[in-house]
Amino acid sequence: MAKKLLTQYILGGNEEQAIGASGGTDFQIAQGFKIPIASGVSRVEIFVRKLVPAPTDPITVKLETDNSAKPSGTLIDANATTTIANALIDTTLTFRPAVFAIEPRLVAATQYWLVCSVPAQGENSRFGWQADNSSPTYADGTMARSTDAGSSWAAVATHDCLFKVFGKDLGGIHGYFNV
């Protein structure tokens, strides 16, 4: 089946959010989202670049459930984690793909989180995920920031990160069936 754009926020983008280590703090960034139809997620893309000094590790990308308008720390399912290879990221801002080997399944109109982190990094070694803080208009979620490697999260209602979520085109069938 053809891949379909399920949701996105690609407007604005005037501030970079650090993913990785900076000034002794381990930053993780997340963007809340919903999809309009039940679907497997084949890939996500984030608008990101390397910051100097550049990390050597990949970006870990997870799809997590919601806990009171913040990431829960719980994967949607065991397949909801992947990476963006370091070699695919340079110092130019552009959309970078994170492809899921087995598509995690999402249900329509449910809050999920796209969570990005760097598994290991040196001091001040980070990526910059572009966010809109001037006039964010994504209605189905907001940004969240963790400064303690994902142990706790703070919602940032004044920001939306730039992202895309792709899934299967179910040909008008909105859901999965066991056969």
Backbone as a printed PyTorch tensor [residue, N CA C, xyz], in Angstrom:
tensor([[[  0.8340,  -1.1830,   0.0000],
         [  0.0000,   0.0000,   0.0000],
         [  0.8790,   1.2460,   0.0000]],

        [[  0.3680,   2.2960,  -0.5540],
         [  1.1100,   3.5530,  -0.6390],
         [  1.2600,   4.1930,   0.7380]],

        [[  2.3390,   4.9260,   0.9130],
         [  2.5510,   5.6580,   2.1600],
         [  1.8100,   6.9880,   2.0760]],

        [[  1.3080,   7.4300,   3.2170],
         [  0.4740,   8.6150,   3.2570],
         [  0.9420,   9.5360,   4.3840]],

        [[  0.9570,  10.8300,   4.1230],
         [  1.2490,  11.8030,   5.1660],
         [  0.0470,  11.8530,   6.1050]],

        [[  0.2570,  11.5230,   7.3810],
         [ -0.8380,  11.4680,   8.3470],
         [ -1.0360,  12.7760,   9.0970]],

        [[  0.0660,  13.4250,   9.4520],
         [ -0.0010,  14.7190,  10.1250],
         [  1.3640,  15.3770,  10.0080]],

        [[  1.3710,  16.6900,  10.1630],
         [  2.6290,  17.4230,  10.0710],
         [  2.4780,  18.8110,  10.6730]],

        [[  3.6240,  19.3940,  11.0180],
         [  3.7030,  20.8170,  11.2970],
         [  4.9790,  21.2940,  10.6320]],

        [[  4.8300,  22.1390,   9.6160],
         [  5.9820,  22.5750,   8.8300],
         [  6.0520,  24.0990,   8.7050]],

        [[  5.2550,  24.8060,   9.4940],
         [  5.2140,  26.2630,   9.4220],
         [  6.1940,  26.8750,  10.4040]],

        [[  6.5920,  28.0890,  10.1410],
         [  7.4350,  28.8080,  11.0870],
         [  8.8090,  28.1830,  11.2100]],

        [[  9.2650,  28.0640,  12.4060],
         [ 10.5840,  27.5110,  12.6510],
         [ 11.5940,  28.6140,  12.8560]],

        [[ 11.6350,  29.1630,  14.0490],
         [ 12.5310,  30.2760,  14.3200],
         [ 13.4130,  30.0370,  15.5470]],

        [[ 13.4050,  28.8190,  16.0800],
         [ 14.2120,  28.5380,  17.2590],
         [ 14.5900,  27.0620,  17.2840]],

        [[ 15.8450,  26.7670,  17.5570],
         [ 16.2820,  25.3740,  17.6380],
         [ 16.2290,  24.8870,  19.0750]],

        [[ 15.6970,  23.6970,  19.2420],
         [ 15.6370,  23.0490,  20.5500],
         [ 16.7360,  22.0010,  20.6200]],

        [[ 17.5800,  22.0520,  21.6500],
         [ 18.7180,  21.1410,  21.7700],
         [ 18.2680,  19.7370,  22.1580]],

        [[ 18.8000,  18.7550,  21.4340],
         [ 18.6660,  17.3420,  21.7760],
         [ 20.0780,  16.8680,  22.0700]],

        [[ 20.3400,  16.4200,  23.2860],
         [ 21.6770,  15.9850,  23.6600],
         [ 22.1690,  16.7400,  24.8770]],

        [[ 23.4830,  16.8010,  25.0540],
         [ 24.0750,  17.4180,  26.2400],
         [ 24.4690,  18.8630,  25.9630]],

        [[ 24.1410,  19.7130,  26.9140],
         [ 24.5290,  21.1150,  26.8160],
         [ 24.6350,  21.6810,  28.2200]],

        [[ 25.8030,  22.1920,  28.5750],
         [ 25.9940,  22.8070,  29.8800],
         [ 25.7060,  21.8900,  31.0470]],

        [[ 25.9930,  20.6020,  30.8940],
         [ 25.7560,  19.6360,  31.9630],
         [ 24.3340,  19.1100,  32.0450]],

        [[ 23.4940,  19.4710,  31.0930],
         [ 22.0970,  19.0380,  31.0880],
         [ 21.8520,  18.1140,  29.9010]],

        [[ 21.1190,  17.0120,  30.1320],
         [ 20.7630,  16.0630,  29.0770],
         [ 19.3560,  16.3880,  28.5780]],

        [[ 19.2920,  17.0720,  27.4420],
         [ 18.0050,  17.5070,  26.8930],
         [ 17.3740,  16.4400,  26.0040]],

        [[ 16.0770,  16.2150,  26.2090],
         [ 15.2530,  15.4590,  25.2730],
         [ 14.0970,  16.3690,  24.8870]],

        [[ 13.6740,  16.2720,  23.6290],
         [ 12.5830,  17.0950,  23.1270],
         [ 11.5050,  16.1770,  22.5730]],

        [[ 10.2460,  16.5580,  22.7790],
         [  9.1160,  15.7700,  22.2890],
         [  8.0740,  16.6910,  21.6690]],

        [[  7.3340,  16.1600,  20.7160],
         [  6.2300,  16.8780,  20.0990],
         [  4.9950,  15.9920,  20.1680]],

        [[  3.9170,  16.5200,  20.7320],
         [  2.6540,  15.7910,  20.7750],
         [  1.9780,  15.8460,  19.4160]],

        [[  1.2380,  14.7750,  19.0830],
         [  0.5170,  14.7470,  17.8150],
         [ -0.6430,  13.7640,  17.8770]],

        [[ -1.5640,  13.9190,  16.9510],
         [ -2.6700,  12.9880,  16.7260],
         [ -2.7400,  12.7220,  15.2390]],

        [[ -3.2990,  11.5610,  14.8730],
         [ -3.5340,  11.2620,  13.4620],
         [ -5.0420,  11.1310,  13.2350]],

        [[ -5.5110,  11.4320,  12.0170],
         [ -6.9560,  11.4510,  11.7670],
         [ -7.5680,  10.0720,  11.5250]],

        [[ -6.7390,   9.0740,  11.1700],
         [ -7.2360,   7.7290,  10.9070],
         [ -6.3190,   6.7160,  11.5810]],

        [[ -6.8390,   5.5410,  11.8840],
         [ -5.9980,   4.4710,  12.4180],
         [ -4.9950,   4.0730,  11.3450]],

        [[ -3.7430,   3.8870,  11.7410],
         [ -2.7060,   3.6010,  10.7560],
         [ -1.4720,   3.0290,  11.4230]],

        [[ -0.7050,   2.2850,  10.6430],
         [  0.6510,   1.9440,  11.0340],
         [  1.5410,   3.1090,  10.6480]],

        [[  2.5400,   3.4200,  11.4590],
         [  3.4550,   4.5210,  11.1570],
         [  4.7160,   3.9420,  10.5350]],

        [[  4.9720,   4.3230,   9.2800],
         [  6.1390,   3.8080,   8.5640],
         [  7.3920,   4.6220,   8.8510]],

        [[  7.2230,   5.9380,   8.9870],
         [  8.3610,   6.7940,   9.3000],
         [  7.8680,   8.1250,   9.8460]],

        [[  8.7900,   8.7950,  10.5360],
         [  8.5840,  10.1710,  10.9530],
         [  9.7710,  10.9580,  10.4320]],

        [[  9.6070,  12.2580,  10.2930],
         [ 10.6990,  13.1250,   9.8880],
         [ 10.7130,  14.3160,  10.8190]],

        [[ 11.9260,  14.7230,  11.2160],
         [ 12.0800,  15.9270,  12.0290],
         [ 13.0130,  16.8890,  11.3090]],

        [[ 12.7870,  18.1830,  11.4970],
         [ 13.5800,  19.2430,  10.8680],
         [ 14.7430,  19.5380,  11.8070]],

        [[ 15.9240,  19.0040,  11.4760],
         [ 17.0140,  18.9680,  12.4390],
         [ 18.3630,  19.1590,  11.7550]],

        [[ 19.3580,  19.5400,  12.5610],
         [ 20.7330,  19.6370,  12.0820],
         [ 21.6780,  19.3700,  13.2420]],

        [[ 22.9540,  19.1190,  12.9170],
         [ 23.9860,  18.9900,  13.9320],
         [ 24.3840,  20.3760,  14.4010]],

        [[ 24.6300,  20.4960,  15.6940],
         [ 25.1890,  21.7100,  16.2610],
         [ 26.6440,  21.4270,  16.6060]],

        [[ 27.4430,  22.4540,  16.7560],
         [ 28.8710,  22.2900,  17.0060],
         [ 29.1260,  22.3720,  18.5080]],

        [[ 29.9140,  21.4530,  19.1030],
         [ 30.5250,  20.2900,  18.4580],
         [ 29.4670,  19.2170,  18.1880]],

        [[ 29.6040,  18.5560,  17.0760],
         [ 28.5890,  17.6080,  16.6150],
         [ 28.6650,  16.2780,  17.3570]],

        [[ 27.5040,  15.7070,  17.6890],
         [ 27.4760,  14.3790,  18.2910],
         [ 27.9180,  13.3130,  17.2810]],

        [[ 28.3870,  12.2050,  17.7840],
         [ 28.7450,  11.0860,  16.9100],
         [ 27.6980,   9.9900,  16.9560]],

        [[ 26.7740,  10.0550,  17.9040],
         [ 25.7170,   9.0590,  18.0340],
         [ 24.5050,   9.4540,  17.1880]],

        [[ 23.6040,   8.5050,  16.9370],
         [ 22.3670,   8.8220,  16.2120],
         [ 21.3580,   9.5140,  17.1300]],

        [[ 20.2850,   9.9910,  16.5380],
         [ 19.1370,  10.4670,  17.3140],
         [ 18.2180,   9.2730,  17.5110]],

        [[ 17.8590,   8.9930,  18.7500],
         [ 16.8670,   7.9570,  19.0340],
         [ 15.4910,   8.5930,  18.9430]],

        [[ 14.5870,   7.9380,  18.2050],
         [ 13.2330,   8.4340,  18.0060],
         [ 12.2660,   7.3940,  18.5520]],

        [[ 11.3750,   7.8340,  19.4320],
         [ 10.3860,   6.9360,  20.0340],
         [  8.9940,   7.5200,  19.8770]],

        [[  8.0140,   6.6590,  19.7480],
         [  6.6120,   7.0590,  19.7950],
         [  6.0680,   6.5780,  21.1350]],

        [[  5.6340,   7.5320,  21.9650],
         [  5.1870,   7.2140,  23.3150],
         [  3.7260,   7.5950,  23.5160]],

        [[  3.1180,   6.9700,  24.5100],
         [  1.7590,   7.3050,  24.9080],
         [  1.7790,   8.6080,  25.7050]],

        [[  0.5930,   9.1200,  25.9790],
         [  0.4260,  10.3870,  26.6820],
         [  0.1690,  10.1560,  28.1660]],

        [[  0.7040,  11.0460,  28.9950],
         [  0.4330,  11.0410,  30.4200],
         [  0.2250,  12.4880,  30.8610]],

        [[ -1.0250,  12.8990,  30.9640],
         [ -1.3600,  14.2600,  31.4070],
         [ -0.6840,  15.3280,  30.5540]],

        [[ -0.8190,  15.1990,  29.2420],
         [ -0.3030,  16.1660,  28.2700],
         [  1.2220,  16.2360,  28.2430]],

        [[  1.8750,  15.0990,  28.5560],
         [  3.3330,  14.9680,  28.4680],
         [  3.6600,  13.5370,  28.0620]],

        [[  4.8660,  13.2920,  27.5490],
         [  5.2560,  11.9160,  27.2370],
         [  5.2390,  11.0450,  28.4940]],

        [[  4.7980,   9.8060,  28.3240],
         [  4.6420,   8.8980,  29.4670],
         [  5.9020,   8.1070,  29.8000]],

        [[  6.8080,   7.9770,  28.8200],
         [  7.9410,   7.0810,  28.9990],
         [  7.6280,   5.6670,  28.5490]],

        [[  6.3880,   5.4360,  28.1020],
         [  5.9380,   4.1160,  27.6540],
         [  5.7770,   4.1230,  26.1420]],

        [[  6.4670,   3.2010,  25.4740],
         [  6.3280,   3.0820,  24.0240],
         [  4.9050,   2.6880,  23.6540]],

        [[  4.4520,   3.1350,  22.4810],
         [  3.1440,   2.7410,  21.9680],
         [  3.0830,   1.2250,  21.8420]],

        [[  4.1350,   0.6320,  21.3100],
         [  4.3480,  -0.8150,  21.3200],
         [  5.8460,  -1.0570,  21.1590]],

        [[  6.2560,  -2.3040,  21.2180],
         [  7.6900,  -2.6270,  21.2000],
         [  8.3920,  -2.1710,  19.9270]],

        [[  7.6520,  -1.9450,  18.8460],
         [  8.2380,  -1.5300,  17.5710],
         [  8.3490,  -0.0170,  17.4190]],

        [[  7.9760,   0.7310,  18.4300],
         [  7.8650,   2.1870,  18.3170],
         [  9.1560,   2.9170,  18.6630]],

        [[ 10.2950,   2.3330,  18.3040],
         [ 11.5740,   3.0070,  18.5110],
         [ 12.4780,   2.7570,  17.3090]],

        [[ 13.2100,   3.7810,  16.9210],
         [ 14.1230,   3.6970,  15.7830],
         [ 15.1770,   4.7870,  15.9450]],

        [[ 16.0060,   4.9810,  14.9520],
         [ 17.0250,   6.0240,  15.0220],
         [ 17.1090,   6.7740,  13.6950]],

        [[ 17.7040,   7.9470,  13.7660],
         [ 18.1510,   8.6650,  12.5780],
         [ 19.6710,   8.5720,  12.6160]],

        [[ 20.2320,   7.8960,  11.6420],
         [ 21.6780,   7.6730,  11.6210],
         [ 22.4260,   9.0000,  11.6110]],

        [[ 23.4970,   9.0560,  12.3730],
         [ 24.3130,  10.2610,  12.4510],
         [ 24.8070,  10.6870,  11.0760]],

        [[ 25.1430,   9.7190,  10.2360],
         [ 25.6590,  10.0210,   8.8910],
         [ 24.6270,  10.7250,   8.0090]],

        [[ 23.3410,  10.6330,   8.3530],
         [ 22.2830,  11.2850,   7.5730],
         [ 22.0660,  12.7410,   7.9760]],

        [[ 22.7810,  13.1910,   8.9990],
         [ 22.5540,  14.5350,   9.5320],
         [ 23.8280,  15.3630,   9.3910]],

        [[ 23.6820,  16.5480,   8.8050],
         [ 24.8150,  17.4670,   8.7340],
         [ 24.4210,  18.7730,   9.4180]],

        [[ 25.0860,  19.8620,   9.1020],
         [ 24.8150,  21.1310,   9.7770],
         [ 23.7550,  21.9830,   9.0720]],

        [[ 23.1150,  21.4250,   8.0500],
         [ 22.0490,  22.1160,   7.3320],
         [ 20.6960,  21.6640,   7.8670]],

        [[ 19.8290,  22.6260,   8.1700],
         [ 18.4800,  22.2810,   8.6220],
         [ 17.6720,  21.7110,   7.4650]],

        [[ 17.1460,  20.5090,   7.6620],
         [ 16.2600,  19.8900,   6.7000],
         [ 15.5240,  18.7360,   7.3910]],

        [[ 14.4840,  18.2110,   6.7380],
         [ 13.7670,  17.0720,   7.3000],
         [ 14.6060,  15.8150,   7.1490]],

        [[ 14.7880,  15.0790,   8.2540],
         [ 15.5660,  13.8340,   8.2910],
         [ 14.6230,  12.7010,   8.6720]],

        [[ 14.6750,  11.5570,   7.9400],
         [ 13.7400,  10.4620,   8.1970],
         [ 14.2060,   9.4990,   9.2840]],

        [[ 13.2460,   9.0220,  10.0470],
         [ 13.4310,   7.9220,  10.9980],
         [ 12.4200,   6.8500,  10.5930]],

        [[ 12.9130,   5.7280,  10.0830],
         [ 12.0580,   4.6780,   9.5110],
         [ 11.8850,   3.5550,  10.5320]],

        [[ 10.6510,   3.1090,  10.7090],
         [ 10.3530,   2.0100,  11.6200],
         [ 10.4090,   0.6890,  10.8640]],

        [[ 11.1840,  -0.2750,  11.3770],
         [ 11.3260,  -1.5850,  10.7260],
         [  9.9850,  -2.3110,  10.6800]],

        [[  9.2540,  -2.2700,  11.7670],
         [  7.8890,  -2.8080,  11.8470],
         [  7.0230,  -1.6440,  12.2900]],

        [[  5.9650,  -1.3930,  11.5440],
         [  5.1580,  -0.2020,  11.7860],
         [  4.3420,  -0.2920,  13.0690]],

        [[  4.6090,   0.6030,  14.0340],
         [  3.7340,   0.6470,  15.2080],
         [  2.3550,   1.1470,  14.7890]],

        [[  1.3240,   0.5930,  15.4020],
         [ -0.0520,   0.9470,  15.0290],
         [ -0.6170,   1.9860,  15.9880]],

        [[ -1.1970,   3.0130,  15.4060],
         [ -1.8080,   4.0920,  16.1680],
         [ -3.2950,   4.1380,  15.8640]],

        [[ -4.0710,   4.5950,  16.8400],
         [ -5.5030,   4.7770,  16.6260],
         [ -5.7740,   6.2630,  16.3940]],

        [[ -6.8760,   6.5390,  15.7430],
         [ -7.2240,   7.9140,  15.3980],
         [ -7.5580,   8.7370,  16.6340]],

        [[ -7.2810,  10.0310,  16.5390],
         [ -7.6850,  11.0400,  17.5220],
         [ -7.1830,  10.7450,  18.9390]],

        [[ -6.0390,  10.1100,  19.0540],
         [ -5.4260,   9.7900,  20.3490],
         [ -4.1100,  10.5480,  20.4530]],

        [[ -3.8450,  11.1210,  21.6170],
         [ -2.6080,  11.8850,  21.7980],
         [ -1.4120,  10.9450,  21.9170]],

        [[ -0.3980,  11.1960,  21.0810],
         [  0.8670,  10.4740,  21.1070],
         [  1.9920,  11.4870,  21.1750]],

        [[  3.2120,  10.9790,  21.4180],
         [  4.3870,  11.8390,  21.5050],
         [  5.5070,  11.2960,  20.6520]],

        [[  6.1220,  12.1710,  19.8830],
         [  7.3290,  11.8990,  19.1130],
         [  8.4820,  12.4100,  19.9830]],

        [[  9.2660,  11.4770,  20.5510],
         [ 10.3020,  11.8070,  21.5310],
         [ 11.6780,  11.5890,  20.9160]],

        [[ 12.5420,  12.5850,  21.0010],
         [ 13.8850,  12.4980,  20.4270],
         [ 14.9400,  12.6960,  21.5090]],

        [[ 15.9540,  11.8280,  21.4630],
         [ 17.0520,  11.8880,  22.4220],
         [ 18.3350,  11.4260,  21.7400]],

        [[ 19.4570,  11.6200,  22.4230],
         [ 20.7530,  11.1260,  21.9640],
         [ 21.2290,  10.1580,  23.0440]],

        [[ 21.4850,   8.8780,  22.6830],
         [ 21.7750,   7.8630,  23.7050],
         [ 23.0250,   8.1130,  24.5260]],

        [[ 24.0640,   8.6170,  23.9280],
         [ 25.3050,   8.9140,  24.6550],
         [ 25.9770,  10.0700,  23.9330]],

        [[ 26.4870,  11.0060,  24.6910],
         [ 27.1080,  12.1450,  24.0460],
         [ 28.0880,  12.8050,  24.9950]],

        [[ 28.9950,  13.5550,  24.4170],
         [ 29.9260,  14.3290,  25.2150],
         [ 29.3040,  15.6570,  25.5930]],

        [[ 29.9570,  16.3610,  26.4560],
         [ 29.4710,  17.6690,  26.8860],
         [ 29.3370,  18.6140,  25.6950]],

        [[ 28.2290,  19.3380,  25.6480],
         [ 27.9270,  20.2950,  24.5810],
         [ 27.9460,  19.6390,  23.2040]],

        [[ 27.4700,  18.4130,  23.1330],
         [ 27.3710,  17.6690,  21.8840],
         [ 25.8830,  17.4360,  21.6260]],

        [[ 25.3440,  18.1220,  20.6010],
         [ 23.8820,  18.0970,  20.4710],
         [ 23.4230,  18.3670,  19.0430]],

        [[ 22.1440,  18.0530,  18.8260],
         [ 21.4430,  18.3550,  17.5900],
         [ 20.4640,  19.4900,  17.8790]],

        [[ 20.0350,  20.1960,  16.8330],
         [ 19.0370,  21.2440,  16.9680],
         [ 17.7910,  20.8960,  16.1830]],

        [[ 16.6650,  20.6890,  16.8780],
         [ 15.3690,  20.4120,  16.2580],
         [ 14.6320,  21.7430,  16.1650]],

        [[ 14.2930,  22.1470,  14.9580],
         [ 13.6670,  23.4480,  14.7160],
         [ 12.2410,  23.4800,  15.2810]],

        [[ 11.9220,  24.5790,  15.9610],
         [ 10.5920,  24.7790,  16.5370],
         [ 10.0880,  26.1700,  16.1870]],

        [[  8.7830,  26.3020,  16.2220],
         [  8.1140,  27.5860,  15.9880],
         [  7.6700,  28.1220,  17.3450]],

        [[  8.2030,  29.2630,  17.7480],
         [  7.7540,  29.8810,  18.9960],
         [  7.1610,  31.2610,  18.7620]],

        [[  6.9520,  31.6260,  17.4940],
         [  6.3900,  32.9510,  17.2160],
         [  4.8800,  32.8990,  17.0120]],

        [[  4.4140,  31.8680,  16.3220],
         [  2.9690,  31.7430,  16.1050],
         [  2.6090,  30.2830,  15.8390]],

        [[  2.9130,  29.3780,  16.7880],
         [  2.6300,  27.9630,  16.5650],
         [  1.1290,  27.6980,  16.4410]],

        [[  0.7760,  26.9200,  15.4270],
         [ -0.6530,  26.6950,  15.1530],
         [ -1.0280,  25.2160,  15.0630]],

        [[ -0.1270,  24.3050,  15.4440],
         [ -0.4780,  22.8870,  15.3870],
         [ -1.4780,  22.5910,  16.5030]],

        [[ -2.6950,  22.2210,  16.1290],
         [ -3.7960,  22.0740,  17.0860],
         [ -3.8010,  20.7520,  17.8420]],

        [[ -3.0530,  19.7540,  17.3700],
         [ -3.1500,  18.4130,  17.9530],
         [ -1.9800,  18.0460,  18.8530]],

        [[ -1.3100,  19.0340,  19.4090],
         [ -0.2160,  18.7540,  20.3280],
         [  0.6690,  19.9650,  20.4910]],

        [[  1.6220,  19.8430,  21.3660],
         [  2.5770,  20.9110,  21.6390],
         [  3.9220,  20.2810,  21.9410]],

        [[  4.9240,  21.0920,  22.1310],
         [  6.2500,  20.6110,  22.4630],
         [  6.3520,  20.3370,  23.9630]],

        [[  7.2470,  19.4010,  24.3270],
         [  7.6140,  19.1760,  25.7290],
         [  9.1250,  19.0410,  25.7910]],

        [[  9.7050,  19.4180,  26.9380],
         [ 11.1580,  19.3880,  27.1120],
         [ 11.4890,  18.6550,  28.4140]],

        [[ 12.5030,  17.8040,  28.3270],
         [ 13.0580,  17.1620,  29.5140],
         [ 14.5020,  17.6150,  29.6720]],

        [[ 14.8750,  17.9590,  30.8920],
         [ 16.2530,  18.3500,  31.1710],
         [ 16.9540,  17.3150,  32.0480]],

        [[ 16.3250,  16.1270,  32.2040],
         [ 16.9030,  15.0760,  33.0400],
         [ 16.7960,  13.7040,  32.3620]],

        [[ 17.1130,  13.6810,  31.0650],
         [ 17.1430,  12.4370,  30.2830],
         [ 15.7900,  11.7360,  30.2130]],

        [[ 14.7040,  12.4800,  30.2770],
         [ 13.3700,  11.9090,  30.1110],
         [ 12.6950,  11.4620,  31.3840]],

        [[ 13.2960,  11.6990,  32.5440],
         [ 12.6500,  11.3210,  33.8130],
         [ 11.4300,  12.1810,  34.1010]],

        [[ 11.4980,  13.4560,  33.7460],
         [ 10.3530,  14.3470,  33.9160],
         [ 10.2600,  15.2600,  32.6990]],

        [[  9.0550,  15.7660,  32.4670],
         [  8.8000,  16.5830,  31.2860],
         [  8.0580,  17.8520,  31.6750]],

        [[  8.3510,  18.9240,  30.9360],
         [  7.6180,  20.1820,  31.0680],
         [  6.9910,  20.4920,  29.7160]],

        [[  5.6820,  20.6890,  29.7120],
         [  4.9980,  21.0860,  28.4830],
         [  5.4180,  22.5130,  28.1330]],

        [[  5.5910,  22.7690,  26.8350],
         [  5.9630,  24.0980,  26.3510],
         [  4.8880,  24.5070,  25.3370]],

        [[  3.7980,  25.0580,  25.8610],
         [  2.6270,  25.3590,  25.0320],
         [  2.8810,  26.4360,  23.9890]],

        [[  3.9710,  27.1830,  24.1300],
         [  4.2780,  28.2620,  23.2040],
         [  5.1290,  27.8090,  22.0220]],

        [[  5.3960,  26.4990,  21.9120],
         [  6.2590,  25.9700,  20.8560],
         [  5.6200,  24.7570,  20.1690]],

        [[  5.8670,  24.6390,  18.8760],
         [  5.5880,  23.4240,  18.1030],
         [  6.8390,  23.1060,  17.2990]],

        [[  7.3060,  21.8570,  17.3830],
         [  8.4520,  21.4250,  16.5890],
         [  8.0040,  21.0810,  15.1740]],

        [[  8.9060,  21.2020,  14.2280],
         [  8.6030,  20.8820,  12.8370],
         [  8.8120,  19.3910,  12.6170]],

        [[  7.7580,  18.7070,  12.1270],
         [  7.7790,  17.2550,  11.9870],
         [  6.7630,  16.7900,  10.9570]],

        [[  6.9030,  15.5270,  10.5500],
         [  5.9510,  14.8550,   9.6640],
         [  5.8020,  13.4130,  10.1440]],

        [[  4.5950,  12.8650,  10.0160],
         [  4.3320,  11.4640,  10.3520],
         [  3.6980,  10.8020,   9.1300]],

        [[  4.2880,   9.6950,   8.6840],
         [  3.8050,   8.9670,   7.5140],
         [  3.3260,   7.5790,   7.9190]],

        [[  2.3000,   7.0820,   7.2130],
         [  1.7850,   5.7420,   7.4730],
         [  1.2080,   5.1270,   6.2240]],

        [[  0.5300,   4.0110,   6.4350],
         [ -0.0780,   3.3060,   5.3150],
         [ -1.3660,   3.9800,   4.8940]],

        [[ -1.5630,   4.0270,   3.5910],
         [ -2.8470,   4.4380,   3.0420],
         [ -3.7320,   3.2020,   3.0920]],

        [[ -4.7400,   3.2310,   3.9430],
         [ -5.5820,   2.0590,   4.1430],
         [ -6.7230,   1.9750,   3.1380]],

        [[ -6.6570,   2.7830,   2.1070],
         [ -7.6460,   2.7010,   1.0300],
         [ -9.0740,   2.9020,   1.4770]],

        [[ -9.2760,   3.8160,   2.4160],
         [-10.6290,   4.0930,   2.8780],
         [-11.0450,   3.2330,   4.0530]],

        [[-10.2600,   2.2250,   4.3900],
         [-10.5590,   1.3970,   5.5480],
         [ -9.8180,   2.0100,   6.7200]],

        [[-10.5330,   2.4560,   7.7070],
         [ -9.9160,   3.1720,   8.8280],
         [ -9.7330,   2.2460,  10.0140]],

        [[ -8.7770,   1.3580,   9.9310],
         [ -8.4700,   0.4490,  11.0310],
         [ -7.8570,  -0.8290,  10.5070]],

        [[ -7.4930,  -1.6880,  11.4240],
         [ -6.9170,  -2.9800,  11.0820],
         [ -7.8810,  -4.0820,  11.4610]],

        [[ -7.8090,  -5.1820,  10.7450],
         [ -8.6770,  -6.3130,  11.0120],
         [ -7.8320,  -7.5540,  11.2290]],

        [[ -8.2130,  -8.3820,  12.2060],
         [ -7.5530,  -9.6600,  12.3900],
         [ -8.1850, -10.6590,  11.4400]],

        [[ -7.3620, -11.3400,  10.6590],
         [ -7.8840, -12.3540,   9.7160],
         [ -7.2190, -13.6850,   9.9650]]])
